[in-house]
Amino acid sequence: MIKSLAHPDYLALTSWLKTIRKQKGLTLRDVAERIDEPFQTVSKIEKAQRNLTILEYVEYCRAIEVDPAIGLDLIVKLSSKARYL
């Protein structure tokens, strides 16, 4: 199992989250308020310095008004393990 925050697939996911947030015109503080976390937590997530559980990921996606399935599809397509599906 992949556990590294520096894994390319995880970096792609956090980059995608940051891109969507910016496209929606949301600041780190906007998202932090929506998920009831300090803005530093949002920053750490986007910099891949903090891991997200699947439930946190869904909550984050809702905060930035994007379907969580889109990000999961991205990971499945990028994953070198996709051949096992």
SULSUL-V773555 format. One record per residue. SS is DSSP state (H for helix, E for strand, C for the rest). PHI is phi in radians with two decimals (* if undefined). Layout:
SS | PHI
SS | PHI
//
This chain:
C | *
C | -1.45
C | -2.18
C | -1.47
C | -1.20
C | -1.56
C | -1.11
H | -0.96
H | -1.19
H | -1.18
H | -1.09
H | -1.14
H | -1.14
H | -1.18
H | -1.14
H | -1.10
H | -1.05
H | -1.13
H | -1.07
H | -1.10
H | -0.98
H | -1.17
H | -1.08
C | -1.43
C | 1.30
C | -1.71
C | -1.61
H | -1.00
H | -1.17
H | -1.05
H | -1.15
H | -1.00
H | -1.11
H | -1.17
H | -1.79
C | 1.00
C | -2.36
C | -1.10
H | -1.08
H | -1.10
H | -1.13
H | -1.10
H | -1.06
H | -1.12
H | -1.08
H | -1.19
C | -1.63
C | 1.01
C | -1.81
C | -2.48
C | -1.39
C | -1.86
C | -1.32
H | -1.11
H | -1.20
H | -1.14
H | -1.04
H | -1.10
H | -1.10
H | -1.07
H | -1.05
H | -1.10
H | -1.13
C | -1.74
C | 1.03
C | -2.37
C | -1.21
H | -1.01
H | -1.09
H | -1.11
H | -1.15
H | -1.15
H | -1.07
H | -1.02
H | -1.14
H | -1.07
H | -1.19
H | -1.42
C | -1.10
H | -1.23
H | -1.58
H | -1.01
H | -1.12
H | -1.52
C | -1.35
//
